Amino acid sequence: MQISFCANMRAIAGREVFDVDDISGIVTLRDLFIHLVDRFPKIHPHLFDANNNLRQDVPVFVNGRNPRLDGAIDAPLLAAYIISLFSPISSGKMNVEVMRERAFDKRN
């Protein structure tokens, strides 16, 4: 599995790409992020909130797709996947999940 660190995540990890050679024990994104924190401790507050839940403002893509949009955030990961991590969304920009919730609320 290949992890691509983009934007500020690249600076935090100190590299652009990280290959996970042994994915045993890595089933979901949460498992992967725990593995990444073990390897890159400084990345913890950028992936997890104060309650140790995955942060909602961190754009994550699995093979170029946002797993939050198609309900695959807890889907099993495969060794051939490419995971891209971007910097948290901030400075007043809305994330996709907030926009979807607002659109859903307007329809109902």
Residue pairs with C-beta under 8 A, 6 or more apart in sequence:
1 19
1 20
1 23
1 26
1 32
1 77
1 78
1 79
1 80
1 81
1 82
1 83
2 17
2 18
2 19
2 20
2 81
2 82
2 83
3 17
3 18
3 19
3 20
3 32
3 36
3 82
3 83
3 84
3 85
4 16
4 17
4 82
4 83
4 84
4 85
5 12
5 13
5 15
5 16
5 17
5 18
5 85
6 84
6 85
6 86
6 87
7 86
7 87
8 46
8 87
9 43
9 46
9 85
9 86
9 87
10 16
12 40
12 42
12 43
12 46
13 36
13 40
13 42
13 43
14 40
18 36
18 39
18 40
20 26
20 32
20 35
23 77
23 79
25 31
25 35
26 32
26 35
26 77
27 76
27 77
28 73
28 74
28 75
28 76
28 77
29 54
29 60
29 62
29 67
29 73
29 74
29 77
29 83
30 54
30 74
31 77
32 77
32 83
33 47
33 48
33 54
36 43
36 47
37 43
37 44
37 47
37 48
46 55
46 58
46 87
46 88
47 54
47 55
47 58
47 85
48 54
48 55
49 55
54 73
55 88
56 95
56 97
57 88
57 89
57 90
57 95
58 85
58 86
58 87
58 88
58 89
59 66
59 85
59 86
59 87
59 88
59 89
59 95
60 66
60 67
60 68
60 83
60 84
60 85
60 86
61 67
61 83
61 84
61 86
62 72
62 77
62 81
62 82
62 83
63 81
63 82
64 82
64 84
65 72
66 96
67 73
67 75
68 96
68 97
69 96
69 100
77 83
89 95
